Amino acid sequence: MIALLMVVGFILGILIFVITVYNMFIKRKNLVKEAWSGIDVQLRRRHDLIPNLLNTVKGYMKHERELLEKIAEMRARSIGAGDIKDKAHLENGLSAMLKTLFAVAEAYPELKANQNFLDLQSNLQQLEDQIQLARRYYNGTVRDYNILVESFPSSIIASFFGFKTFEYYEVEDTAVREVPKIEF
């Protein structure tokens, strides 16, 4: 009888452990999704701001048409990106292009004095800061989730239920990490 109770207790203990760890996976997975949603909201706000910015600078930057077209194209590609890795890559490229745009804008004194441009530039800077904070939060939730997926004994439950690691939102290209160099 005692042996039976011990076996039942052991099985019950394992079952409780599996349920607890499974629920931890679900919680962390939902936190990662929430964190990505936060990034997505900020990126959409930036995407909404870019057309206004491009329209403002078009009249001043007649010689920079190629850059403006590349920004518009990158924005469109980013909106249509499917997975996180592609979106991150395209968004990092878009960020670099916007930095280049503002660097080029330095050569246009009338544009730099335009209040609409200054407001858009300020709004974009605030959005970039919010995107950076959202990326940090996302990467933190991904880190916590991935540790759970890869740690023993939770890794056994992860493989049994098909939980896979998420990718971090990183700057992959070293050229994107560098400050753009503009020569006139």
N, C-alpha and C positions, 0 to 999 in steps of 0.2 A: 504494500500500500504506500509506504513512504517513497519507494523507488518510483512508483507511478506519479505521485505528487511532484517529485523532483523533475521527472521528465516533462510533465505538464507545465511546471514552473519554468523550466528551461526553454521549452517551446514558446510559452507565453512571453518570456523575456526577449527572445529573438524576434518574435512578431512585433512587440512593442518597439524594439530597436529599429526594425525595418520601417515601420510606420513613421516613427519619429524622423529618421533620416530622409525618407521619401518626402515627408512634409517640408523638411529643410530645403530639399532640392526645389520643390515647387515654390516656396517662398523666395528663394534666391533667384530662381529663374524669372519670377514675376518682377523682382527688383531690377534685374537686368533689362527686362522689357520696358519697365517704367523709366529707367535711366535713358534708354535709347529714345523713348518718346520725348524726353526732355531735350535731347539733342535735336531731334527732328523738328520740334516746335521752334527752336532758335534758328535752325537752318531755313525753315519756311519763312520766318520773319526776315531773314537776310535775303532770301530769294525774292520776297515782295519788295524789298528796298532797292535791289539792284536795278530794275528797269527805270526807276525814278532817278537814280544816280547816273545811269547811262544817258538818259534824256537830257539831264542837266549839263553834262560835260560835252555832249555831241557838238553843240554850237561853238564851243571854244576850242576843242581838240580836233580840228579837221585833219591834221596830219597823223593822228593816232587811230585811224579808222580800224586798222587790223587788230589792235589791242582790244578795242571796244567790241568788235565782232567775236573775238576769241572768248571774251568774258561772257557774252550772251550765249555763245555755243556751249561753254562749260557749264553755265547755269542750267541750260536745257538738259544737258546730259546728266547732270547731277540730280535733277528732279526725277528723271526716269530711271535712276540707278536702282537695281534690285536688292543686292545684299549689302551688308554693312561694310565689307572690305572695299567694294567698288565705290560705294557712296563716300567713304572716308577718303579714298584716293582722289576722287573728283573734287570733293570739298576742299581738300588740302591744296589742290591745284588752283581752285577758284580763289582761295585766300591769298595765295601767292600773286595771282593776277591782280587782285584788288589792291594789294600793297604796291604793285608796280604802277597801277593806275594813279594812286595817290602820289607816288614818287614822280611820275611824269607830270602830274598836275602842278608841281612846284614851278615848272617852266612857264606857266600861264598865270600871270599876275591878276588878270581880270577874273579868272575862274576862282582863284584863291580868295578873292574879295567878294564873291557871290554868296550871299547869305544862305540861299537854298543849298548850295554845294557844301557850305560849312556845316549846316544842320544835318545834311545827309551823311557827311563824313563823321560827325560826332555820333549820330545814331548807329552807324556801321561799327564804329569803334566800341560802343557799348554792347552791340550785338556780338562782336568778336570776343569780348570779355565774357559774356554770358555763355557763348559756345564753349569757350575754354573751361569754364566752371562745369558745364554739363558734361564735357568730355571726361574731366577728372572724376566726376561722380560715376559716370558710366564705367570707366576703367576700374574704379574701386569696387563696384558691384560685380563686374566681370571677374576681378581678381578673387573676391570672396567665393563666388560660385565655382570658379575653376579649381580653387584649393579644395573645395568640397568634392568635386568630381574626381580629382586626382589623388586624394588622400585615402589611406587605408584606415578603416574598413569601409568607409563610405564609397570608395571606388568600386567595390563589389556590387553595391546596390545601384550605382550609376550605370555600370555596364549591363546589369540585369534589366533595368528599366529603360535603357537607351539614352541616358543623359550624356550629352557631349559638351565639350568646352566651347566657350564663345571666344571670338577674336576681340582683341583690344582695338580701340580706335587710336591708331598711331600715325605719325608722320613717317612714311616709309622712305620717301625720296630725300636724300641729303640736300639736294638742290632746293627743296621746299623749305628746309630748315634755315637756309642761309638768307641773309638780307639781300634783296634784289639789287643788282648793280645796274645803274642806268647811265648810259653815256650819250651825250648829244653831239 
